[in-house]
Amino acid sequence: MFIILAWLFAAVVAIHNLEEAIFLPAWSEQAGRWHRPVGANEFRFAVFVLTVLAGIAALIATVQGRESFGAYVLTGYALAMLLNVAFPHLLATLAMGRYMPGTATALALNLPATAALLHQAFREGYVSSSRFALAGPAVVLVIVLLIPVLLYVGRKLLPDIGRASGKASG
């Protein structure tokens, strides 16, 4: 069941990231403190890479099996997506009083898929709680640190032409 959930997780990440790729750049222009304005191309580049990484994590976990590097990377990624449901999606939607793109897929897909994946990972012995306590947060931290790098690379590789000057530079 873990393997099925690993691939379901990768698919759910793709669907969630697609919703964000379509709607979040325009939303970010009026998000205030909740999200700095981000160009469509840089953001789409970043979520594309993150989506591919979710698929690679599922593949490595599938191939390597129980208690493997891949299993910990995948479950750490799942932890990141589980945390992402609350922050920023649900919190920003409630605090701003308007929908943050990605909230629907975060609640309807990410929440149940990641919870099920993590539950099965422990149940089937793909990860141990003691190792996950270290590896899970470490993967979350790597993903959080990777996001601005991906946005920067995306901004350099695929500049948004015609955007308001200075809004997303950095």
Helices and strands as residue ranges (DSSP letters): H 2-28, G 32-34, H 40-64, H 69-84, I 85-90, H 91-96, H 103-105, I 106-110, H 111-123, H 129-157
